[in-house]
Amino acid sequence: MDYKERITRLLEQGVITRAQSERLAGRLIDRPQREVEARRPTRGYHVWALVAVVVLLAALSIGVAMNPEPIQLQDVRSTLNEPQEIGDMGKTLTGGLSAALFLGVPLLALLIWLTLTYNGLVNREEAVLEAWAQVESNYQRRADLIPNMLETVAKYMRFEKDTLTAVTAERAEAMAGRDAFSDQDAATFRAAVEDMSKAQEDSAALMQGIEGAPQDETELAKLHAAEQRLGASMHRLLALSENYPVLRSADQMLALQAELEGSENRINVARMRFNEAAADFNASMRRMPASLVASTGGFKRKAYFQADAGTNQAVQVSFE
């Protein structure tokens, strides 16, 4: 069963509202994965225009150096037997080559430096984009757990409701005090679903607004806060099972616990690697004289994840 069917079934069963289903579905289903190529920032043509100018100047310099004077037809018959005239012809050729080397070699070296510097910045930016793609992928991996979590807890709630209706009053009272969802826990479940749906909506909107890798610290901080809120809501939902032995020992719930912990660890690693790639890129583009190429080529500084107190720890859910 895919995520669309799961969310539709939860909506039909009344576990989530229509607004919550739309928020959850906004990122989980019918959302085409944006390829890294499609999200790369548009690079200006300033650097290539500069390279073209350098090449043109080099060509003109070599041409002028090789031909310092207008071409004139020479009557070789009058100079073949005159050593002095032949020597003058050799001096003209040697002087042209020297001028060509004097002007052409520095321009060629400048062209090579521009190319290497530009390509180095591109490679570092590619590393940032790849690291950001891993962050997005791990955020998505965690979000994909939501339908399974809701379905597992909702299934248990329905089971308890049906059981309490079928058994005798004495048995119902006994189970109500032991395993049945209390009104408070049901309210906690609904609040967690609402928080998750809102966090999903905020996170999806922020993701859509990011082209390439994030460049705005404020924008990245908002995304980080939304994802932290989503993780906290998932943790609170799973924590409900602490009070219910049947739900706590369910194989599916144990698997969800392991998946959530693994996702949190992968997210932390992906954030760390993104920060490292962004730091390397930012340092490279700020160094002189590479900063001239960076500013001319349209390279932009990348934002960092700012760790909050305690947020670098993975969510721990204990069923002991």
Secondary structure per residue as TSV (DSSP state, phi and psi in degrees):
chain	resnum	aa	ss	phi	psi
A	1	M	-	360.0	128.3
A	2	D	-	-83.5	176.6
A	3	Y	H	-67.2	-33.9
A	4	K	H	-63.1	-43.9
A	5	E	H	-66.5	-38.5
A	6	R	H	-62.7	-47.2
A	7	I	H	-66.0	-38.9
A	8	T	H	-62.5	-41.5
A	9	R	H	-67.2	-40.1
A	10	L	H	-62.8	-36.3
A	11	L	H	-66.5	-44.0
A	12	E	H	-64.6	-32.4
A	13	Q	T	-82.6	-5.3
A	14	G	T	81.8	10.6
A	15	V	S	-70.6	-38.3
A	16	I	S	-126.5	157.7
A	17	T	-	-85.8	170.4
A	18	R	H	-64.0	-40.3
A	19	A	H	-62.9	-40.9
A	20	Q	H	-66.0	-39.3
A	21	S	H	-64.1	-38.3
A	22	E	H	-67.7	-38.3
A	23	R	H	-66.0	-44.3
A	24	L	H	-66.3	-40.3
A	25	A	H	-72.1	-20.2
A	26	G	H	-60.0	-26.7
A	27	R	H	-114.5	-21.2
A	28	L	H	-88.2	-32.6
A	29	I	S	-134.0	160.7
A	30	D	S	47.9	31.1
A	31	R	-	-119.4	103.8
A	32	P	-	-60.0	135.3
A	33	Q	-	-70.1	124.7
A	34	R	-	-79.4	117.9
A	35	E	-	-68.3	151.8
A	36	V	H	-60.9	-36.9
A	37	E	H	-60.9	-39.3
A	38	A	H	-71.9	-19.3
A	39	R	H	-101.0	2.4
A	40	R	S	-69.5	138.0
A	41	P	-	-64.5	145.2
A	42	T	-	-69.5	124.3
A	43	R	-	-92.8	134.0
A	44	G	-	-70.9	170.6
A	45	Y	S	-100.8	13.0
A	46	H	H	-63.9	-44.0
A	47	V	H	-64.7	-43.1
A	48	W	H	-67.2	-32.1
A	49	A	H	-65.8	-39.6
A	50	L	H	-64.8	-41.7
A	51	V	H	-61.8	-42.1
A	52	A	H	-62.2	-39.3
A	53	V	H	-64.0	-42.5
A	54	V	H	-61.9	-44.7
A	55	V	H	-61.4	-42.7
A	56	L	H	-63.4	-44.2
A	57	L	H	-62.8	-39.7
A	58	A	H	-63.0	-43.5
A	59	A	H	-64.0	-43.7
A	60	L	H	-65.1	-40.1
A	61	S	H	-64.1	-43.1
A	62	I	H	-65.5	-40.0
A	63	G	H	-64.6	-43.0
A	64	V	H	-67.3	-40.0
A	65	A	H	-65.3	-37.8
A	66	M	H	-74.8	-21.2
A	67	N	-	-131.2	73.1
A	68	P	S	-67.1	-22.4
A	69	E	S	-131.6	158.1
A	70	P	-	-56.6	143.3
A	71	I	-	-68.2	128.7
A	72	Q	-	-125.7	138.3
A	73	L	-	-70.9	133.1
A	74	Q	-	-116.1	136.7
A	75	D	-	-83.4	95.6
A	76	V	G	-66.7	-16.2
A	77	R	G	-66.6	-26.3
A	78	S	G	-89.7	-6.4
A	79	T	T	-121.0	-8.4
A	80	L	T	-61.1	-34.3
A	81	N	T	-102.3	18.1
A	82	E	-	-120.1	101.4
A	83	P	H	-56.5	-36.9
A	84	Q	H	-63.6	-41.9
A	85	E	H	-65.7	-38.9
A	86	I	H	-62.9	-39.1
A	87	G	H	-63.7	-38.4
A	88	D	H	-64.2	-37.2
A	89	M	H	-63.6	-39.4
A	90	G	H	-67.3	-37.2
A	91	K	H	-65.2	-39.6
A	92	T	H	-61.7	-43.5
A	93	L	H	-64.8	-43.7
A	94	T	H	-64.1	-41.8
A	95	G	H	-63.6	-37.1
A	96	G	H	-64.7	-42.0
A	97	L	H	-66.8	-39.4
A	98	S	H	-62.7	-43.1
A	99	A	H	-64.9	-38.1
A	100	A	H	-63.9	-43.4
A	101	L	H	-66.8	-39.8
A	102	F	H	-63.2	-38.5
A	103	L	H	-92.0	-36.6
A	104	G	H	-76.4	-40.0
A	105	V	H	-62.7	-47.8
A	106	P	H	-60.8	-39.6
A	107	L	H	-65.7	-38.9
A	108	L	H	-65.7	-40.3
A	109	A	H	-63.3	-40.2
A	110	L	H	-62.7	-41.0
A	111	L	H	-63.0	-43.0
A	112	I	H	-64.4	-42.2
A	113	W	H	-63.5	-43.8
A	114	L	H	-60.0	-43.5
A	115	T	H	-64.9	-46.0
A	116	L	H	-65.8	-41.7
A	117	T	H	-65.2	-45.1
A	118	Y	H	-62.6	-46.3
A	119	N	H	-63.8	-35.0
A	120	G	H	-64.1	-41.6
A	121	L	H	-65.8	-38.5
A	122	V	H	-63.0	-43.6
A	123	N	H	-62.5	-41.1
A	124	R	H	-68.3	-36.9
A	125	E	H	-68.1	-35.5
A	126	E	H	-61.8	-38.3
A	127	A	H	-64.4	-37.5
A	128	V	H	-65.2	-44.9
A	129	L	H	-62.7	-39.6
A	130	E	H	-66.5	-41.5
A	131	A	H	-64.6	-38.7
A	132	W	H	-67.7	-36.5
A	133	A	H	-61.1	-35.6
A	134	Q	H	-68.3	-37.2
A	135	V	H	-62.0	-48.2
A	136	E	H	-59.9	-42.3
A	137	S	H	-62.4	-40.6
A	138	N	H	-74.1	-33.4
A	139	Y	H	-60.6	-43.5
A	140	Q	H	-65.8	-37.6
A	141	R	H	-61.4	-41.6
A	142	R	H	-68.7	-40.5
A	143	A	H	-63.4	-30.3
A	144	D	T	-66.2	-16.4
A	145	L	H	-75.9	-18.7
A	146	I	H	-60.0	-51.0
A	147	P	H	-57.0	-40.0
A	148	N	H	-64.6	-40.4
A	149	M	H	-63.5	-47.4
A	150	L	H	-62.6	-41.1
A	151	E	H	-66.8	-40.3
A	152	T	H	-64.6	-48.6
A	153	V	H	-67.6	-41.4
A	154	A	H	-64.1	-37.7
A	155	K	H	-62.0	-40.6
A	156	Y	H	-66.1	-41.7
A	157	M	H	-61.5	-42.2
A	158	R	H	-65.0	-39.3
A	159	F	H	-61.0	-45.5
A	160	E	H	-65.5	-39.3
A	161	K	H	-64.7	-44.5
A	162	D	H	-65.8	-38.3
A	163	T	H	-65.8	-44.3
A	164	L	H	-63.9	-30.0
A	165	T	H	-75.2	-32.9
A	166	A	H	-84.8	-32.5
A	167	V	S	-84.3	173.7
A	168	T	-	-69.9	166.8
A	169	A	H	-63.1	-40.2
A	170	E	H	-63.5	-44.1
A	171	R	H	-66.5	-37.3
A	172	A	H	-63.0	-41.5
A	173	E	H	-65.3	-39.1
A	174	A	H	-64.7	-43.7
A	175	M	H	-71.0	-32.7
A	176	A	H	-61.7	-34.5
A	177	G	T	-81.8	-9.9
A	178	R	T	-112.3	-52.6
A	179	D	T	-122.2	-20.0
A	180	A	S	-69.2	146.6
A	181	F	-	-66.1	127.5
A	182	S	-	-79.8	165.8
A	183	D	H	-61.6	-36.8
A	184	Q	H	-65.5	-43.8
A	185	D	H	-68.1	-35.6
A	186	A	H	-63.2	-39.7
A	187	A	H	-65.8	-38.0
A	188	T	H	-63.4	-40.3
A	189	F	H	-61.2	-47.1
A	190	R	H	-64.4	-39.2
A	191	A	H	-66.0	-38.9
A	192	A	H	-65.3	-40.9
A	193	V	H	-62.5	-41.9
A	194	E	H	-64.6	-43.4
A	195	D	H	-62.6	-42.0
A	196	M	H	-64.8	-42.3
A	197	S	H	-65.7	-40.4
A	198	K	H	-68.0	-41.8
A	199	A	H	-63.5	-38.7
A	200	Q	H	-62.0	-43.9
A	201	E	H	-63.1	-45.9
A	202	D	H	-63.7	-44.9
A	203	S	H	-63.2	-43.6
A	204	A	H	-63.6	-40.2
A	205	A	H	-64.6	-41.5
A	206	L	H	-68.0	-39.3
A	207	M	H	-61.9	-40.8
A	208	Q	H	-63.2	-30.1
A	209	G	T	-83.5	-6.0
A	210	I	-	-93.4	122.0
A	211	E	-	-104.6	121.4
A	212	G	S	73.2	-123.3
A	213	A	S	-108.6	150.2
A	214	P	-	-63.1	139.8
A	215	Q	-	-116.3	-14.0
A	216	D	-	-103.4	120.5
A	217	E	H	-61.7	-39.1
A	218	T	H	-65.2	-42.1
A	219	E	H	-62.5	-43.2
A	220	L	H	-67.4	-36.6
A	221	A	H	-64.3	-38.1
A	222	K	H	-65.2	-42.7
A	223	L	H	-63.1	-42.8
A	224	H	H	-61.1	-41.6
A	225	A	H	-65.6	-40.7
A	226	A	H	-63.8	-42.0
A	227	E	H	-69.7	-34.7
A	228	Q	H	-64.9	-39.9
A	229	R	H	-65.7	-37.5
A	230	L	H	-64.4	-45.4
A	231	G	H	-63.0	-39.4
A	232	A	H	-65.3	-37.7
A	233	S	H	-66.4	-41.1
A	234	M	H	-64.4	-39.9
A	235	H	H	-63.8	-42.3
A	236	R	H	-65.0	-36.2
A	237	L	H	-67.0	-44.2
A	238	L	H	-66.7	-32.2
A	239	A	H	-65.1	-19.2
A	240	L	G	-59.4	-30.9
A	241	S	G	-67.4	-15.5
A	242	E	G	-58.0	-32.3
A	243	N	G	-89.2	-0.9
A	244	Y	-	-132.7	101.6
A	245	P	H	-55.8	-40.2
A	246	V	H	-63.7	-47.2
A	247	L	H	-68.0	-38.7
A	248	R	H	-63.0	-37.4
A	249	S	T	-91.6	0.9
A	250	A	-	-64.3	137.4
A	251	D	H	-59.2	-40.5
A	252	Q	H	-65.6	-37.1
A	253	M	H	-68.7	-39.5
A	254	L	H	-63.9	-39.3
A	255	A	H	-65.5	-38.4
A	256	L	H	-64.9	-38.4
A	257	Q	H	-59.7	-48.3
A	258	A	H	-63.4	-40.3
A	259	E	H	-63.5	-41.9
A	260	L	H	-66.5	-44.8
A	261	E	H	-62.3	-42.3
A	262	G	H	-64.2	-40.4
A	263	S	H	-64.2	-41.1
A	264	E	H	-63.4	-40.9
A	265	N	H	-65.2	-42.2
A	266	R	H	-66.0	-36.8
A	267	I	H	-63.0	-44.4
A	268	N	H	-62.4	-41.7
A	269	V	H	-65.4	-42.4
A	270	A	H	-63.9	-40.3
A	271	R	H	-62.4	-43.8
A	272	M	H	-61.8	-44.3
A	273	R	H	-68.4	-34.3
A	274	F	H	-64.1	-44.3
A	275	N	H	-60.9	-39.4
A	276	E	H	-65.1	-45.0
A	277	A	H	-65.3	-40.8
A	278	A	H	-66.2	-38.7
A	279	A	H	-64.5	-42.2
A	280	D	H	-63.7	-43.2
A	281	F	H	-65.8	-46.6
A	282	N	H	-62.1	-41.2
A	283	A	H	-65.5	-38.7
A	284	S	H	-65.7	-41.8
A	285	M	H	-78.3	-12.4
A	286	R	H	-91.3	-18.0
A	287	R	S	-72.8	142.2
A	288	M	T	-86.6	143.8
A	289	P	T	-91.5	10.2
A	290	A	H	-63.6	-24.0
A	291	S	H	-63.2	-28.3
A	292	L	H	-66.2	-42.3
A	293	V	H	-67.4	-39.4
A	294	A	H	-63.3	-45.1
A	295	S	H	-68.9	-38.5
A	296	T	H	-69.9	-35.6
A	297	G	H	-83.3	-2.8
A	298	G	T	81.2	20.1
A	299	F	-	-74.7	140.7
A	300	K	-	-120.4	146.6
A	301	R	-	-63.9	143.5
A	302	K	-	-99.5	147.5
A	303	A	-	-82.0	162.3
A	304	Y	-	-114.3	154.6
A	305	F	-	-77.1	129.7
A	306	Q	-	-102.3	115.3
A	307	A	-	-74.8	130.2
A	308	D	-	-87.5	165.8
A	309	A	T	-62.9	119.0
A	310	G	T	86.1	-10.2
A	311	T	T	-81.9	-5.6
A	312	N	T	-85.6	5.2
A	313	Q	S	-100.5	137.9
A	314	A	-	-68.9	151.5
A	315	V	-	-66.9	128.3
A	316	Q	-	-111.5	121.1
A	317	V	-	-119.5	116.8
A	318	S	-	-104.9	133.9
A	319	F	-	-110.6	15.6
A	320	E	-	-74.2	360.0
